[in-house]
Amino acid sequence: MSGIETGAKKVVFFLESLGLGGIGRLTLLLAEYCADQGYDVSLLLAKTEGDYLSQVPPGIKVVKKKNTRVVFSLHSVGAYLKHVEPDALIAANEKINVVAVLAKKLFRVKTRVIVSTHINNSEQIKNEKRGPAIYLYRRAVLMAARLVYKWADDVVAVSEGVADDVSRLFKLPPERIKVIYNPIVTPDLKVKMKEPVDHPWLKQPGGPVILGSGRLSGQKGFFTLLDAFVEIRKSFPEARLIILGEGEERIALEQKIAALDLDDYVSMPGFVNNPYNYLYNASVFVLSSVWEGFGNVLVEAMATGTPVVATDCPSGPAEILGYGKYGPLVPVGDAKSLARKVAAVLKDPPDPGFLQNRASEFSVEKAFEKYRELIDS
């Protein structure tokens, strides 16, 4: 990592934590690249915790503060900005974004506040199933965002679909929103995908291996994937399915697997430190989500040269796949259509180079250049 230049601009990335999930991992990629470009980079966390905390590069400062709920961090964040006076602060997710904007406003600092939205909030609210308290809390956060986003210096969305949702939901003119695709492809990915994989189904020759990945939650549509897998096995009886990730639906998914008599054909190894060698060695990757903000893992799969099939969910997959040019899109929740498209890809997979060339459009270099324009404004 290159050293910090004298008089380098100070950039702070503001997150809730570095827990499991795409936002933490992608922020680290962006922060590391930002530091490599000579910026003075810090990570400001509402909670100094998370699985990715151990992966913070040594050249990036982690601001250690008293762990607290995001809603109670306003004063400490404002005081930090007042003291450090960073040139730019990049925030991610609506709770964090609201605190960042209010901290600038109330403490009257000159820091450029860039807020980013990584999810289709309308779809998340519509599909919220964790009880009325969580639903009302999410609504309150979105109402606060609608009130304060007009004070943000820049508003970023991770896909055109998310940008449209941000414009409608927060009453912002479309021209106020800049689309910056997530930074996915790095030299490190290309190294890690070639590392030895420890799953026996991927180490030994056998039937095709279908891969799914993501939080084990209703959003990811894994019940649809299991139903589709039953259909796929009619054409490929030796096919096996691996689902990476952890979450609240693990027990329900395990019960469904048992009910379908698929225990010998479905594996759920949980969270893995290196998903790229799984993607590289799989026969096809399937994204079965009900909604997304972007669909990072689709790009990761294509970067390894692995074919992909995805639901045409809001928002992101259709944009990534060129509306079907780089991989089939199927209706959300349609297990039979999903099965047909997966079977077709297994029979006639696309050229890996064709997919990798598309994935290169979502590199960390290209994402950062767009953030650089905002930071240096």
N, C-alpha and C positions, 0 to 999 in steps of 0.2 A: 504494500500500500504506500502511495506517495505521501510525503509529509505535507503538513498544512502550510500554505504559503503565508508569508508575512502580510498582514492586513487582509487576510482572506475573509470573505463574507461568512457570517455565522448563520447556519441553517439548523433549525430544530424540528425534529419529527415528533409529533405529539400523539400518543396512543393510550388506550386504556391499560393494556398490558402486552406482554409478548407471549400470550397463551396460544394454544392450538388454533389454527385457522389461517386462511389465506392472507388476511390483512397484515398480521405480524410478520410473516415470512417475506411478503413482497415489500413491506416497508424496510426490512433489513437489507434486501437487495438494492433498493433505491438509495438508502442511506450509505451503504458501502461504496456504491458507484459515485455518489455525490462526494464522498471523502476522497476517493481516488482522483477526482477532478480538481482537488485543491481547496475545497470548501472546509470550513471548521464545523463539523457535524456533531450534534448531540441528540440523544433520545430522551424525551421527557415522558415518563410513564405515570399514570394515576396510581397504578399498582406495580411495584417493582417485582414482577413475578412472571412465570410462564416458561414453557418448554424451550422457547427460542432464545431465552435470556443467555443461555450458555454459548450461543452462536454469534453473539455480538462481536464484530471484529475489534481488535485492540485499539485501533485508531479512532473509535467512536466513543464519546463520553456518554455514560448512562447517568442521568440526573437522579440521584437517590433521594426520594422524598417519602414522607410518612404515607403509608398506604391508606387510601380512602376511597370511598365511592366517588364516581366522576362528578356527581352533582355537588359534592362538597369540596371539590378541588379548585373552585373558581379563584378564591383568594390566593392560594399558594401559586397557581399558574400566573396570575396577574403580577404578583410580587416577583416571581422569577423573571418574567419578561421585562419588568421595570429595572431589575438589577442587571441582567445580562445584556439587554438590548440587542437581541438577534436581528439579523436583516430579514429573515423569513421564518415563518412557522408553518409547517404542513401538517394538517390534522386529518384524521381518518375516522369516520363513522359519525352519525348525527349527534350523539351525546357529546363526544369529544369536540366536534365542530362548534356546537353551541357554546361550550365553555371557552373555546379559543377566541371566538368572535367577541363574546362578552368581556373577556379579560382585556382584550385590546381596547374596547370601548370604554370600560369603566376605569382602567388604569392609564388611559391616554398615552399609550406607547405607539411608536412609529413602525413597529414590526409589521411586515407584510404578512397577512394571515390568508393562507390558501386552504380552503376546506375541500374535502373530497368525499364523494358518495360512492360506495362500493356495492350497493344492493338496490334492487327495485323495491322501494319502500311500500308502494301500493300493493304489490303482490304479497309482501311479507305480512302486512296488516290483514289483508284478505284471507290469508291462510293461517293466521295465528291460532294455535290450538292449545295454548298453555294457560288458559283461564282468563277471566275478566280482568284480574289485577294487572297481568302482563300486558294485555291488550290496551287497557287504559293508560298504562305507563308509556307504552310505545306511542300512543296518540298524543300524549302530553309532550313527549320529546319532539315529535314532528311539528306540533303547533309552535313550540319554542323556536325550532329551526325556521319555520315560515316567517316568524317575526324578526329574526336576527340575521338571516342570510344576506339581506340587502346591504349589511354593513361589512360583509366579507370583501377582501380585496379581489379574490379570485374564487370561482366555484368550479370544481373539476368533477366530471363524471367518468366512470370507467368504460362506458359504452354509449352508443347513440340511444339505445333503448332506455338506459338509466338517465341520460340527459333529458329525454322527453318527459320522463317521470318526474325528475327534479323540477323542470319548468312548470309542469301542471301543479304539482303538489305544493311547491313553495312560492308559486306566483312570481317566477323570475322570467324575464325575457330570454328567449333561446340564445341570443347573442351574448348573454352574460355567462354562459356555461361553456367550458372548454372540455372537449372529449380527449382524454389521454388513456390509451389502453394500458392495461397492467404490464409491468416489466416481468416477463416470464423467462425468456431464453437468455442464458448466460453461458460463458465458457465452462463454468463449474457443472452445469447440467450435462453437458456433453461428456464430461469426464465421469460423472457419477453414474450415468446410464450404462456404462461399460463395466462397472464394478460387479463382482460376483453376486448373484442373488441367492438368498438363503431359503427360498421356498421350494420344496421338492417338486412341485408341479411345473415349475419354471426351469429347473435344472436338468430334468430328464425328458427325453422325447416321449410324446404321448399325444392325446387328443388336444384340440385347440383350447386355449385358456382365454376366457373372457375376463376382463378386469373392470371393476367399478371402484370409485374412490370418493371419499367425502365424509362429512360428519354423518353419523347414523341418526338421521332426523327425517321428518316428513318432507322437508324441502328437497331432499335428494332422490326421492322416488324409488327407493330400493325394493319396495314391495312389487312395484311394476316390473323392475328388473328380474326379480325372482320368477314372476309369472311368465315373463318372456323367456327366461332360461328353460323353463319346462317345455316350451314350444321349440326352442332351439335344439334341445336334445332329441327331438323326433327326427331331425335331419343329421345331427351330430351326437350320437349316443355317448361318445367318449369325451364330450366337451365338459370342461370344469369352469367354475366361476370363483374368482377371488374378489372380495370386497374389502378395501382398506379403509380404516378410520374407526373412530369411537363415537359414542353418543348415546342419547337417552333411549333409542329404539333397539339397542342391541338384543335385549331379551326377547322382544316381540319378533324381531327378525329371526332369531335362533328358533323360536317356536314355529314360525312359518316354514323354515327350512326342514324342521323335523316333520311337520304335518305333510309336507310335499315329498317326504322320504328322499331328501337330497343331502343328507349328512355326509355322504361319501364324495359328493360332487361340488360342495360349496364350502369355501374356507373364509373366515373372517379373522385375520391375524391382528387386527387392531391398528394402532398408529405405528408407522415405520419411519425411521430416520431418513431413509433413502427410497422414495417412491419411484425414482427415475429408472432404476434397473428393473423394477416390476413392469413399468410401462414398456420399456425396451424389449423385454422378453415375452410380453403378452401377445396374443394373436390379434386382439381387437380391444379397444377401450370403449366403454359405453357410459355416456352421461345420461341419466334417466330423470333429471331434476324436474320439479314442478315450477321452480323459478330460480333465477340466478341474477347476479349483477353483471358478471362477465363470463365465467366459465374457464378459470385458469388452467385446470387440468386438461382441457381439450388441447390447448396450445402445447402443454408439456408432452402430451402423448404424440402429437404431430411432430414435435421437435425430436423425438426419438425414432420417428419414421413409422410409428404404429398407426394402423387405420383406426378411425373413430366413427361412432354413430351417436347421435344426440337427439334429445327431444327439442322441439322447436319452442322452447319456453322463453318467456321474457326474463331477462334480457341478456344478450351476448352471444349465445351459441350460433344463431343464424349469421351474425356479423363475422364471427371467427371463421365459420365454414363457408363463407362466400355464398350464403343462401343455397347451400347444397352442392357447390362446386367441389369442395374438399372433403365432404363426408355427408352421408344421408341425414336428413332431419325428419323426425316423425312426430305426430301429435302427442301432447302430454298425456300420460296415463294409458296409452294404447299399447298394451303388451304384445298383441299379435303383430301390429305393424313394426314394433321394435324388433321382434323376433325375426320377421321376414328380412328386414334390412341388415341385421347382424349376420344372418345366414348368407345373404348375398355377398357381403363383404368378405366373409370367411372363404367363400368359393372363388371370389375374384378380387383380391386385395389391390389397392392402388399402389403406384410406385412410391417407395419411401422418400425418395428425393423430392418428389412433387409436394408431399406433405411438409417436409423439412423446409423447403423454400418458402412456403406460406408461413410457417411458424416463425421464421426469421423476421417477419414484419413486426413481431411482438417482443423485440429485444429490449433489454434494460437500457442500452444506449439510446434507442429511439425514444423510449418513454422519458428518460432523463433530459434529453434535449428539449422536449416540450415543457418540462418543469423548469429547466434553466431559463427559458424565456420569461416565465412568471417571476422566478426568484430575482432575476437581473433587471426586471422592469423598473 
